[in-house]
Amino acid sequence: MDDGSTARPARDVLPFADFAAAAREVTRELRARLGMRAWMVTRAAGEHQVVLQVDDAPDGYGIDAGAVLSWDGSLCAEMVAGHGPHVAPRVADVPAFAHAPNRRHAPVEAYIGVPLVQSDGRVFGTLCAFDPEPQAQSLHDAEGLVVVQARLLSTVLELELANQELHRRAERAEADATMDALTQTGNRRGWDHTLAAEEARCRRYGHPACVLVIDVNGLKEVNDSRGHTAGDRLLAACAAALTDNVRTSDYVARLGGDEFAVLTVETDRHAGTVERERLHAALRAAGVDAAVGLGVRHPESSLQTAWRQADEAMYRDKRQARGSAAHHGR
């Protein structure tokens, strides 16, 4: 007979609260079992490798969560590319690892690394370990354990990212309640809310992101010469060109007057540059003369900083366009 006194499970067998908690426990347990001076879970973001979780020995590398390392030239990059094994007790015996440029900055003589892979095949980052001393060849025996741990982390991550995407859609729906009536894009209040929510996501998962600032040229002249109705049509055309050419996960807002902004999520510098050119072309095709500036969120910075950089880049674009027009008008 159930008297309501069913024993509760111990806390150490309860599910992890989230990916960060799982990564924290995995790195702690692996260092306790296998040694190696430092264990990390990292995010591969363009040219950077962002440390999301680290378990570093007191006499280890002195790396903290949030540190930004170089991805290009790293042992993890070589491993993911298939140039080196998951386990290297002696890094010097693996040519791709032995000559990796990142070894010039820190002594790495033993390495373990397994990619964290999403269901679509994209590499999110790595579960990896480093030691400044060569290790015994028996370290190879740990490969199966580390691979399983990496796959489990990938599974937890996949479920959490899917949940985060649902949250992002809910945020967009909430932002729709703060629409700019004229252009049917977000307004400044919606922009501030969306930017803050995405910044928290970038910090948690090491996501890259970009901000584009768009300023419609000649709006005052159109208003003065053809009336405000014509100016409104110009703003609506700009908004339509932007919203028709971004992903559903991205966010377009009118910040005021003749200025718009676009938040492109999980987008690195290369993809952001391509997006800038694409939007510029879409605006021209719609008959909208506009200056467009790009700002890229650096892992050690913020989306607010990227927004400021995009604004500055937009004004440079505007000045260059004026200079070019003046030159051709001679």
N, C-alpha and C positions, 0 to 999 in steps of 0.2 A: 504494500500500500504506500502510495506516494504521500509523504507528510510535508512536502515542500522543502525538505532539507537536503535536496540533491547537492552533492559536493560540486563546487565550482572548479574549473581547471586552473592550474597554476598559470601565472601571467606569462611565463616563458614558453608556453605552448599556444597562446592566443595568436590569431592572425596579426600580421604587421599592419600598422595603421596606414602606411603608405609606402611608396617606392623609397623615399629617403630613409625610413626606418629599416626597411629590408636591406638596403645597401649598407647601412651602418652596421647591422648585425653580421652580414656576410663578410665584410672586410675585417671586422673584429675577430670572427671565428676563424677565418682563413689564416690570419697572422698568428693566432694562437696555435693552430694546428701545424702550419707549414713553415713558420718563420718568415723570412724575407723582411727587410727593414720597413718597407712601406707598401701598403695595399691601397688602391684607389679605384673609385668609379668615376669615369670621366665622360664628358660630352664632347664629341668631335663637331666643331662648329666652324666650318670654313677653314681658315688658316690657323685657328686656335683650338686648343684642347682645354676645356674648362673642368676643373676638379670639383665634382659635386659632393663626393664623400671621400674621406681619407682616414686611414688608421696608420699612423706613423710612429715608429719607436722613438723613445726619448732621445736616442742618439742617431735618429734617422735623418731625413732630408729637410725637415723643417717646413714641410708643405702644409698649407691650411686649405680647408674647403673654400671654394671661391677663387683660388689661384688660377691664373690664366697662363698656360704653357703653350709652346709652339707645337702645332700638329705636324707641319711639314718638317721632315728631318727627325721625327721622333721614332722610337722603336715601335710604338703602337701603330703608327702609320705604315711602317714597313711590314708589320705583322698582318694588318688588315689587307694590305696589297698582295699578300701571299709570298713576300720575299723572305720571311723568317718564320720559325715555328712558334707554337703557343708557349712552349717551355724551353728556355735556354739557360741551363745551369752555369754555362760559361759563355757569356756574350761574345768574347773574343773569338770563339770557334764558329760564329755565324757571320759571314762577311757583311751582310746587309745591316746587321746590328752593330758589328764592330766599327763600321765607318759612319754610323748615324751621327749627323752633326750635333744632335742634342746631348750626346755623351761628353761633348767638350765643356758643358756647363755644369754637369753633375756626374760623380763617379757611379756608373752602373755596370756591374760585372755579372749580374744574374738577373734574369727577366722572366716574368710570366705574363701573358696577355691573351684575352679572349674577347672578340667583339660582342657588343650588345646589339642585336639585330632586330629590327621591327618586322612585322609580318609581311610587309611589301618588299622586303629585302634591303631596305636602307639601313646603313650603319648609324646607330645613335651615338655610340661611344664605345668604351671598353671597360672591362674589369681587368686590372693589371697590378703587377707587383714588381718592385725593384729592390736590389740589394747591392751595396758597394763592394761586396766580397763574392768571389765565385762560390757556387754551391755544389753539393755532391750530385753525381749523375742520377741518384735515386729520386731527385726532384721530378724527373719525368713521370714517376708513378702518380704524381698528383694531378696530371693533366685531366683525367676523367672527372675528378671531383670539381675542379675549377670550371670546366666546360659546363657541367650540370648546374653549378651555381650561377654561371653567366646566363644560361638559358632560362633558369627560374627568374632571375632579375629581369630579363627581357620580357618574360610573360607578365610579371607584375607591372612593368613599365607600360607595356602595350595596353593593358586594361586601364591603367591610370590616365594615359594619354587620350584614350577613347572617351573616358569620363570628362577629361579636361575640354575636349572638343565639344561635348554636350554643354558644358558650362559656358564655353565661348559663344555658342549659338544662343544660349539663354541671355548672355550679356548683350549680344547684338539685338535680340528681340527687345530687351529692356531699353537699349539705346534708341530703338525705333520710336519709343515714346517721347524722345527728345529730338524730334525731326525738325529740320529747317523747312518751314512751310513752302517757301518758294521753290527750292531745289530738290526736296524730298531726300536730302542726305542728312547725316547727323549734324547737330549743332555743337556749339562750343562746350556745353555742359556734357553732352554725350561723348564728345571727344576726350575730355578730361577723364571721365569715368572709364572709358575703354582703354585709354593709354595706361592708366594706373593698374587696371586688371591685367593687361598684357605684360607690364613691367614685372609684376609679381610672378607671372608664369615664366618669363625669361630668367629671372633669378633662380627659380626653383629647378628648371630643367636645362639651363644653359642655352635656351633657344636664341638663334639670331633673329633680328628684325630690322626693318628699315622704315623710315618716315620720309614721305615726299610732300613738299609744300608747293602749291600751285597758285600763282597770282595772275589774274586775267588782265591783260594789257588793254588800255584804252577804254575802260568801262566808263570813266567820267566823260570822256569825249562823246561816247555813244549816248549817254544820258542827256548831255547838253545839246547835241545836234539832232538826235532822233527821238528823244523822249525816254522816260523811265521804263515804258513798256518794252521798248527795244533792248534796253539794258537788262531787264529781267529775262528776256528771251536768251540773251547772250549767257547769262549766269546759268540758266536751265540747260543750255546746250553744253556748257562746260561740265556741269554735274552729270549729264547723261553720258558724255564721252568717258568720264572717269568710272562711273558705276558699271558701265557696260564692258569695261576692260580690266576689271580686277576680279579676284577670286571671291567666292562667297565668304571665306574666312577673313578677308581683308575688310578695312573699314574706311569709308569716305565721309568727310565732314566739311561743312562750310563754316569756317572759323569766324567769318564776319566780312562784310563788304565784298571785296573781289578776291578774297583769299580762301583757298580750299586746302585740305590736307588728306593724305592717304596713309594709313598704317598697313604695311605688308608684313604679315606674321611669318615666322620661320623662314626668313629670307636673308641670305648673306649679301655681301657687297656685290658680287658678280650678278646675282639674280636681281638685286636692287637696281643696278645700272641698266640691265636689260629692261626692267619694268619702267624705269624713267624714260628710256627712249621709246618704248611702246606707247606710253601714255602721251608723250609729246607728239608722236605721230597721229594718235587718235584725236587729239585736240586739233591739230592742223587739219585733219580730214573733216572735222566738224565745223571748220571755219572759225575756230577759237584761237586767237593769238595769246599765248600765255608763256610765262616764265616758270620753269620747273626746277626745283632744287632737291637733292637727295642727301639724307643723313643716315648713317649706318650705326646701329647700336653696337658699341664695343663691349665685350664681356665684363670689362672693369668699369664701365660707365653706366648710362641709363638711357631710356627712350626720351626723357626730357632733354638730355644732351643731344641726342640724334635729331630731335625736333629743332633745336636751336641751330644745329649745323645745317639742316635742310633749309631753314629760313635764310641763313647767310648765303648758302649756295644759290637759292632762288634769286636773291638780289644780285649776285654776281652774274647769273644768267641774264637777268634783265638789263644790267649795264652793258654786257657784251652785245646783246641784241641791239641796243640803242647805238652802240659804237659802230656796229656793222651797218646799220641803216644809215647813219650819218656818212659813213665812208662811201656807200653806194649812191648816196644822194648828191655827191659832189659832181 
